[in-house]
Amino acid sequence: MEYKDYYKILGVERDAKEAEIKTAYRRLARKYHPDVSKEAEAEKKFKELGEAYEVLKDKDKRQAYDQLGANWKSGQNFNPPPGWEDIFSNVGSARNTSGAGFGGASGFSDFFESMFGGGFAQGGGGFNQSGGFQQSGYQAKGADQNASISITLEDAFQGAKKNIRLGNKQTGNGRNLDVKIPAGITSGKRIRLTGQGGQGAGGGPNGDLYLEVTITPHRLFKIDGKNILLDLPIAPWEAVLGAQIKVPTLGGYVEAKIPAGSQSGKKLRLKNRGLKGNSSQGSPIGNQIVTLQIVMPDNCSEEDKKYFEDMAKRFDFDPRLKL
């Protein structure tokens, strides 16, 4: 029969403590659980892990197993040493309570059955008759999963509720989820949906789903952290004389004063007109930063051009004097 190196299977040293063995088993069982694992031969590996843990977690079984020595290699043909039946005869039988085992009629490999004469004990684990995983001693949270969601800048400013569908659009398989978009969220942040990730093992809780947020480009505004940026066109006379004008914001139009003598590139701050902050984290509300852009009128008439000719004569002004 084939020798099973239970220490190698669990990836622990032969002198590993009970806690180390338990931790190694839980980590690997979660990784190779057939319901969630994408690893090759996950089911086979999962069965081997269960068998190894059944032996090494039990003080008597482990002590008897260790008497075989450390010179055997996993997969090697096993020739029992003299008197080995006496070593294992008093260890006790582990019977499969799930109704179906991992190998053979009673649960484990021939190597295990030859030593201990049984399958998974209560508190171990196995696949039940319906194909599900049954285990009273081991539970593991399901794997966390990641996806993405695109929202508008208005959604980010106001907060919103979205319904998204995850899954394969071609096959029709998938699920719909309601997602709450918190006001003030920015691109790159993640929204956590508790319990919407991978299925848990052994009755353990499901993992979480993390949605990475992307804010789609806006026709007017840009984002700088929590601040909203806007290039605002103004007429030459508004720049020279000053003006009271309406400025678009994500919360609607507001009145703003253009100072007399303003130049292109001058910045105005509209306080608290940016994205919502997080007071618990000391993050303030953002502002809207308005950059003035002087725009000349289109299609000047001959009369309009005379005004500019008069201006050229009236002003002793060279805009390139400092170049």
Protein Blocks (a to p, Z undefined) as FASTA:
>chain_A
ZZddfklmnopafkbcfklmmmmmmmmmmmmomklpcbehklmmmmmmmmmmmmmmpmkl
mmmmmmnojkbcehiacdddehklmmmmmnopcddfkopafedjkopafklmmmnopacd
ehiacddfkopacdfkbccddddddddddddfklmmnopaddddedjfknopacdddddd
dehiaehiacddehiaccdeehiacddddddddddddfkbccehjaccddddddfklmmn
opadddddfkbpcdddddehiaehiacddehiaccddfknopacddddddddddddehia
fklmmmmmmmmmmpccdfklmZZ
